[in-house]
Structure formats: structure tokens, C-alpha cells
Amino acid sequence: MKIADFFLAIVPPALVSGSSGDMNSAKWYIAGALIAMLLIAYLIYSLIKPEKF
């Protein structure tokens, strides 16, 4: 088996429109940033007030 055939079998092709899917849109980056900020805020709060946990 050639290595190029192996890569074509593993990597999914791009959509017909040329984009690589919905997961690369800006809304997913914004959602990830919000989740990261909430997680950091929770961790900082738990460091400041450890008696609550």
C-alpha cells in the first residue's frame, strides 16, 4: 500500500464548497474562549476561597 493511499483513506476530504467543515467557524472559537474563561475564573475563585470547596 502506498503512503498516499493510506493518507487518503484516513483524512476525510473537504466538502464540495471547499471548506473543511463547521468546526472551523468563528462561533466555535468564541464558544471555546468562553468555556476557557469560565474554567479559569472557577480555578482562580477556588484558589482565593478554598474553604468553599
Secondary structure, 3 states (H helix, E strand, C coil): CCHHHHHHHHCCCCCCCCCCCHHHCHHHHHHHHHHHHHHHHHHHHHHHCHHHC
